[in-house]
Amino acid sequence: MRISSFFASVITAALLGSCAGREPAETTQTPTATTTPLRGTYWVLEQLGDSAVTTPENSQEIYLTLAADSSNRAEGQAGCNRFRGRFTLAANDQLSFSPLMSTKMACPRVSLETRYLNALETTTRYQLEGDTLRLLGAPAGTQVVAQFHAGEAPE
């Protein structure tokens, strides 16, 4: 009886010793960054060309949404006028918009709206990184024409 408990102690010590230097796999893995989906996200304009865009108090937030379904609808707010149209996605991050229709209310920031809608219509590519969307246009789809961040759609 003494011999079998001696062997049991030796085996237990050997098993415990073999696990002592190991760390669980979960502690050595680094979490990966997630990218916000292009479709179905409420994209808030933060830069148009080289200029930062802010939303003045008591103004509509300028945004863009691309339908998550197969309708390829694009819509949004250009400041005080709403717009809608269609978009096309192709290989190699190519993105283009059809001519966009918008309401025609008079606004103090109409020049910003015109520049924004023009930027959308001249888009040829996009870059998506984390919660940032960049629309690229001429020349050769390398110039950032607009930059957005993922936001919360108002209710």
VENHUZI-V782185 format. One line per field, one symbol per residue. ss: DSSP state (H for helix, E for strand, C for the rest). psi: psi as a letter, one per 30 degrees, with the letter a starting at -180 (. if undefined). A space follows every 10 residues. Layout:
ss: ???
psi: ???
This chain:
ss: CHHHHHHHHH HHHHHHHHHC CCCCHHHHCC CCCCCCCCCC CCEEEEEECC EECCCCCCCC CCEEEECCCC CCEEEEECCC CEEEEEEEEE CCCEEEECCC EECCCCCCCH HHHHHHHHHH HCCCEEEEEC CEEEEEECCC CCEEEEEEEE CCCCC
psi: eeeefeeeee eeeeeeeffe fkkkeeffkk kkkkkkkekg kjjkkfkjbg kkkljlkglk kklkkkkfag fhkklakgdf klllallkka lhhkklklkk kllhkklfhe eeeeeeeeee fgkfllkkjb gkkkkkalkh hfkjfkkllk akkl.
